[in-house]
Amino acid sequence: MVGFFIQKTDLNGLARRGELRTAHGTIETPAFMPVGSLGTVKGIGPDDLQRLGYRLILNNAYHLYLRPGHDVVAEQGGLHRFTSWPGAILTDSGGFQVFSLAKLCKVTDEGVTFQSHLDGSLHHITPERAMEIQEALGADIIMAFDECVPLPSLREKVLDAVMRTNRWARRCQAARRRSDQALFGIVQGGRDPELRVQAARDLVSIGFDGYAVGGLSVGEEKSVMHRMLDATVPELPSTRPRYLMGVGMPEDLVEGVARGIDLFDCVVPSRHGRTGWLFTSSGRVLIKNARYRRDEGPIDPACRCSVCTSYSRAYLHHLFLVKEMLGLRLNTLHNLFYYASLTQEIRRAIEEGTFASFRQEFHAKRASVAGMTIDDPFDGEGENVTVARGERASGKLLPRGE
């Protein structure tokens, strides 16, 4: 079973430093989970992740159910043995992927019927089936099956999804059979703070080992996400871990922690690495840009990762342009190191009682670089940069998985 212990709380806010203890190790929180939807973070091995300091990763039940099949994974001894990952694993129930990837998706109170995005085969997932799949996969933390609606949607549609999600959560709780797995409930509610509060209170009345905030990072303004967190987090038990799903960019981690979030996951560091977007202590480097063709410096002079201490921007620029797979791997390693370092700095700041000043300095430093912020969609050379978060402002749900 998973245990959660708070070691330090920010005296001036909601940020907290804790430990999430699982059968496969202890995770220092706040923590970021790299996403390996298909059982691996693309191009990165288990040893790499361990060296970078990660102790918890995310796999996706929807993808693994379709390929190779949860029964195959179970026959191989579960995800840990199948993937040779010795650390802890969280599996997303696949609700988001069902609604964003699957064809001809039909939702009833019983469950969801959909066609596979791979071969068009017909499938039916109920809350009970979602628990069966995740228990077969054998993750340390599993998620309740939820309904995700595209945003914006009519309030009535969002309310229906909230009510159905919470009914499904109750069925997931009743269907679970393994006592060695923690089950997290998921708070939905779109952009409506009242629905978020209602959803959170209903889930807490059921009782879960942890609570996730879902349905955000789907193209809404950051201020909207912040308001939803401000409404939701106070309704969640302080003694349970809080998980913000599918988020996000570095500033999202800092702001999430400031609002009491303990866990994050997102494809951003790995997907952005493969598109040549590299995170640094002062902003971003778009390695494909011509300015780096003869640049002998590291990605980030302040970074001590193996990529920055061994390779120049010019070399990484070359690898990216010639589509050499090593370049994509090195980019991803650097970005994952950045995220691991950022969460380590956040934990240290909370421990030392300096998180408020850390937060202020973090935003000020990034805003001052070249007179633009990390969110500016232009790189200074007139090139528009798309944030690969798996979502977009149109409200259409796009795949978050790797």
Residue pairs with C-beta under 8 A, 6 or more apart in sequence:
1 23
1 179
1 180
1 181
1 182
1 209
2 20
2 21
2 22
2 140
2 141
2 181
2 182
2 209
2 210
3 20
3 21
4 18
4 19
4 20
4 21
4 29
4 210
4 239
4 240
4 241
4 262
5 18
5 19
5 21
6 16
6 17
6 18
6 238
6 239
7 17
7 18
7 19
7 351
8 16
8 17
8 350
8 351
9 15
9 16
9 17
9 350
10 16
10 350
10 353
10 355
10 356
11 353
12 355
12 356
13 258
13 355
13 356
14 233
14 258
14 259
14 260
15 30
15 257
15 258
15 260
15 346
15 350
15 355
16 29
16 30
16 260
16 262
16 350
17 28
17 29
17 30
17 347
17 350
17 351
18 28
18 29
18 241
18 262
19 26
19 27
19 28
19 29
20 26
20 27
20 29
20 31
20 56
20 88
20 241
20 262
20 263
21 27
22 56
22 88
22 140
22 141
22 182
23 88
23 140
23 180
24 80
24 86
24 87
24 88
24 89
24 140
25 55
25 56
25 86
25 87
25 88
26 55
27 55
27 56
27 88
28 55
28 347
29 241
29 262
29 263
29 347
30 253
30 256
30 257
30 261
30 262
30 263
30 264
30 343
30 346
30 347
30 350
31 55
31 56
31 262
31 263
31 264
31 343
32 54
32 253
32 263
32 264
32 265
32 266
32 339
32 340
32 342
32 343
33 54
33 56
33 57
33 58
33 90
33 263
33 264
33 265
34 41
34 44
34 49
34 54
34 57
34 58
34 265
34 269
34 270
34 336
34 339
35 41
35 57
35 58
35 60
35 265
35 266
35 267
35 270
35 400
35 401
35 402
36 42
36 57
36 58
36 59
36 83
36 402
37 58
37 59
37 60
37 63
37 64
37 401
37 402
38 59
38 60
38 63
38 64
38 67
38 401
38 402
39 59
39 64
39 79
39 82
39 83
40 83
41 49
41 57
41 270
41 332
41 336
41 402
42 270
42 274
42 332
42 402
43 270
43 274
43 325
43 328
43 329
43 332
44 270
44 329
44 332
44 333
44 336
46 83
46 84
46 85
46 86
46 87
48 333
48 336
49 57
49 85
49 87
49 336
50 86
50 87
52 333
52 336
52 337
52 340
53 340
53 344
54 87
54 336
54 340
55 87
55 88
56 87
56 88
56 89
56 90
56 140
56 263
57 85
57 87
57 88
57 89
57 90
58 89
58 90
58 91
58 92
58 265
59 79
59 83
59 89
59 90
59 91
59 92
59 137
59 139
60 91
60 92
60 94
60 97
60 401
61 70
61 91
61 92
61 93
61 94
61 130
61 133
61 134
61 137
61 142
61 143
62 92
62 93
62 94
62 97
62 98
62 101
62 401
63 94
63 97
63 401
64 70
64 73
64 79
64 91
64 133
64 137
65 94
65 133
66 116
66 118
66 123
67 118
70 132
70 133
70 134
70 136
70 137
71 136
73 79
73 82
73 136
73 137
73 138
74 136
74 137
74 138
76 82
77 138
78 136
78 137
78 138
79 85
79 89
79 91
79 137
79 138
79 139
80 86
80 89
80 138
88 140
88 141
89 138
89 139
89 140
89 141
90 139
90 140
90 141
90 142
90 143
90 263
90 265
91 134
91 137
91 139
91 141
91 142
91 143
92 143
92 245
93 130
93 134
93 142
93 143
93 144
93 145
93 146
93 186
94 125
94 130
94 133
94 145
95 130
95 143
95 145
95 146
95 147
95 148
95 186
95 214
96 146
96 148
96 214
96 245
96 246
96 397
96 400
97 399
97 400
97 401
98 105
98 112
98 114
98 125
99 105
99 112
99 147
99 148
99 149
99 150
99 397
100 148
100 397
100 398
100 399
100 400
101 117
101 399
101 401
102 112
102 114
102 115
102 116
102 117
102 123
103 114
103 115
103 116
103 117
103 120
104 113
104 114
104 115
105 112
105 113
105 114
105 115
106 112
106 113
106 114
107 147
107 164
109 164
109 167
110 126
111 124
111 125
111 126
111 127
111 129
111 145
112 124
112 125
112 126
112 147
113 122
113 123
113 124
114 122
114 123
114 124
114 125
115 121
115 122
115 123
116 122
116 123
125 133
125 145
126 145
126 171
127 144
127 145
127 168
127 169
127 171
127 172
127 175
128 171
128 172
128 175
130 144
130 145
130 172
131 142
131 145
131 172
131 175
131 176
131 177
132 175
134 142
134 143
134 181
135 142
135 176
135 177
135 178
135 181
138 181
139 181
140 181
140 182
141 181
141 182
141 183
141 184
141 209
141 210
142 176
142 181
142 182
142 183
142 184
143 183
143 184
143 186
143 212
144 165
144 168
144 169
144 172
144 173
144 183
144 184
144 185
144 186
144 208
145 168
145 169
145 172
146 165
146 168
146 169
146 186
146 188
146 214
147 161
147 164
147 165
147 168
147 188
148 161
148 188
148 214
148 215
148 397
149 157
149 158
149 161
149 188
149 190
149 215
150 218
150 395
150 396
150 397
151 158
151 190
151 191
151 215
151 218
151 219
151 220
151 395
152 190
152 191
152 395
153 190
153 395
155 190
155 192
155 195
158 188
158 189
158 190
158 192
158 195
159 195
161 188
161 190
162 188
162 189
162 195
162 198
162 199
165 186
165 188
165 199
166 199
166 202
166 203
166 206
169 185
169 186
169 203
169 206
169 208
170 206
172 183
173 183
173 185
173 206
173 207
173 208
176 183
182 209
182 210
183 208
183 209
183 210
184 208
184 209
184 210
184 211
184 212
184 241
184 243
185 203
185 206
185 208
185 210
185 211
185 212
186 203
186 211
186 212
186 213
186 214
186 245
187 196
187 199
187 200
187 203
187 211
187 212
187 213
187 214
187 232
187 236
188 195
188 199
188 214
188 215
189 195
189 196
189 197
189 198
189 199
189 215
189 228
189 232
190 215
191 220
191 224
191 228
193 227
193 228
193 230
193 231
193 232
194 231
196 228
196 231
196 232
196 235
197 231
197 232
197 235
200 211
200 232
200 235
200 236
201 235
203 211
204 211
204 235
204 236
204 237
208 240
209 240
209 241
210 240
210 241
210 242
210 243
211 236
211 237
211 240
211 241
211 242
211 243
212 242
212 243
212 244
212 245
213 228
213 229
213 232
213 233
213 242
213 243
213 244
213 245
213 261
214 245
214 246
216 225
216 228
216 229
216 244
216 245
216 246
216 247
217 225
217 245
217 246
217 247
217 248
217 252
217 266
217 389
217 390
217 391
218 391
218 395
218 397
219 391
219 392
219 393
219 394
219 395
220 393
222 251
222 252
222 255
222 375
225 247
225 252
226 255
226 259
229 244
229 256
229 259
229 260
229 261
230 259
233 242
233 259
233 260
233 261
234 260
236 242
236 260
241 262
241 263
242 260
242 261
242 262
242 263
243 261
243 262
243 263
243 264
243 265
244 252
244 256
244 261
244 263
244 264
245 265
246 265
246 266
246 389
246 390
246 391
246 400
247 253
247 256
247 264
247 265
247 266
248 256
248 264
248 266
248 268
248 389
249 266
249 268
249 374
249 375
249 387
249 389
250 279
250 338
250 339
250 342
250 366
250 374
251 362
251 363
251 366
251 374
251 375
252 264
253 264
253 339
253 342
253 343
253 346
254 342
254 346
254 359
254 362
254 363
255 359
256 264
257 346
257 350
257 355
258 355
258 359
266 389
266 400
267 388
267 389
267 390
267 400
267 401
267 402
268 335
268 387
268 388
268 389
269 279
269 332
269 335
269 336
269 338
269 339
270 332
270 335
270 336
270 402
271 388
271 390
271 402
272 278
272 279
272 335
272 388
273 328
273 331
273 332
273 333
273 334
273 335
273 336
274 328
274 331
274 332
275 388
276 286
276 287
276 288
276 320
276 331
277 284
277 285
277 286
277 287
277 385
277 388
278 284
278 285
278 286
278 287
278 299
278 300
278 316
278 331
278 334
278 335
279 334
279 335
279 338
279 339
280 299
280 300
280 302
280 303
280 338
281 300
281 302
281 303
281 338
281 365
282 300
282 302
282 365
282 366
282 369
283 366
283 369
283 370
283 372
283 374
284 374
285 292
285 299
285 300
285 313
286 379
286 383
286 385
287 299
287 313
287 316
287 317
287 320
287 331
288 317
288 320
288 321
289 317
289 379
289 381
289 383
290 381
291 381
292 313
292 314
292 316
292 317
293 314
293 317
293 318
294 314
295 312
295 313
295 314
295 317
296 312
296 313
296 314
297 312
297 313
298 307
298 308
298 309
298 311
298 312
298 313
299 307
299 308
299 313
299 316
299 334
300 308
300 334
300 338
301 308
303 334
303 337
303 338
303 341
305 333
305 334
305 337
305 338
306 333
306 337
307 316
307 330
307 331
307 333
307 334
307 337
308 334
311 330
316 327
316 330
316 331
318 324
318 327
319 326
319 327
319 330
320 327
320 328
320 331
345 358
346 355
346 358
349 355
349 357
349 358
349 359
366 373
366 374
367 373
370 380
372 378
372 380
377 384
377 385
377 386
377 387
378 384
378 385
379 385
389 400
390 398
390 399
390 400
390 401
391 397
391 398
391 400
392 398
